């Protein structure tokens, strides 16, 4: 399944408005951890067009992006990347939401949404350029309708709201989605973005991946109640979904996007998931993670539950599973080769494209760096 939202599962405005304020501590779940299909009269219509083969395609997406993630971590450990933010355990939250998007919808992400980038057809080497230090961003946002990753925590939410308001003024029904973690919900930018979104009826989906950790701090330290409860205070309806259930995430995101496309304003989604690895490869989670809690979440793995469901349905045969694994290895090999083939930038190119106009301070810094590089023999001849 590589297409966009079908309108066949549309739900009446009255029903949406009546049921959106559901108890925010109740999780939307369509596939339980054992891979058993759960009926939900509200959300089932939003995935009524998803066939077994479509679900198998989502399964393949998750297997592939997990393989990419593992490969990237290995590249960092081997000294080929300066840093990497693993997404292990969050595949369903990212793939399910990304596959709900229309081609013209625009994504504003943080630094961990590499699965979303894959689903938006970002070239594999471009995903890793900034982490290898060969570029300051990575790709042209307008080629894939996804902004390059934002490192400043929560800043992308304001960008998403601004773009969404612009779409509304332009008279188009394009929506935006902005991704952030549970830790970011404490940042002023995220809260200010929700104020603006509610005030201007911005067609934006706030997608919070509550992976239980803000680096080493547990979510309970900053949120005494479910995070989804915060949005209604801004006048934004919220949905709390099992973030390890790709089908439920797809349904919840489609529902939120339907509201946005229709002109009914923003929606907040809290996808409850778990970060199975470190915050980044510079982090050591063994110093603060309870192994019992981690084991409990491992039993809720987003990939194994879909695999169990598809095997029970006879869709995921041994041959098909082998084909998916081979595809993942092939993509990982392409990813690695693309990373290692990235050309080293010219030493002084870091000063290019910083300002639109000449800047005296920047020119002074450039001259100082050029002199230094020449003094240690790293720059010869003309300036590079």
C-alpha angles and dihedrals in degrees: 000000000000101000135096138259118310117221092214091091094054115146123208119265091240093055093047093050093044095050106034092083090065117148101292093215090062112095122221105229130172099164117038122212090269091056096253117147113243120204119231117174092202100046102029092079090058091062100031089113094054108106126196088260090052090052089048088055090054088049089053091050091054094047091049096048091047088053091049089050093051090048092050091051089051091050090053092049088051092055096253095113128042093216141347131197106214120217096195108152095017098080096111094050092052101037095042093051096041093052090054092063126101118232091252095049113105127227127212110186142175122233100282102060096097091134089057089051090052091051090049088056097248108171109260097238090049090061090062104034097096092047091051091049096237096116139022094230121359115228145019104268093210093058092066103014092244125113118228115264118288116223097185103089112252098351092116091066090068090048090052093050092048092051091046093051088050090053090052092051089048090056096239125129095226115137132203130217124201124197126208140147134252091262091058092061088077092057119101093230093063094049093045089049090055091050091053093043093052094043094051099032091239116193094234135132115213104209113193116189101204098199091167095247137083093194098297099344117097118234091243090069093068104022119052090175132035110293090232088070091069098066098062087060087066091046093259120129115231139206125201111205137179098258092200091060108084093191093052092046090051091051095046093048092047089052092050092046091049089058091048095047090048092054098251095127136236132349129195120218123192109197106196107213140133134248102229095186137039126304086247132341089271090064129087108207092181087079094064112012119100105230091213092056091046091052090051091055092044086062088059093054111162095222101045093053092055090044090053092050094047093047091051089051091050092241099111103060122177089258093052093046090051090050091052091049090049090050090052092051091047093052091046091052090050089047092052094045091048091050095050092046095056107120119238110248122240108271096245097042089093087080094057123101093009094121130019091226132039112283122200095206092052092047090052091052091047091053091049092050092047091052091049094050091050091050092058095041096251094119126045133173116000124004113278 
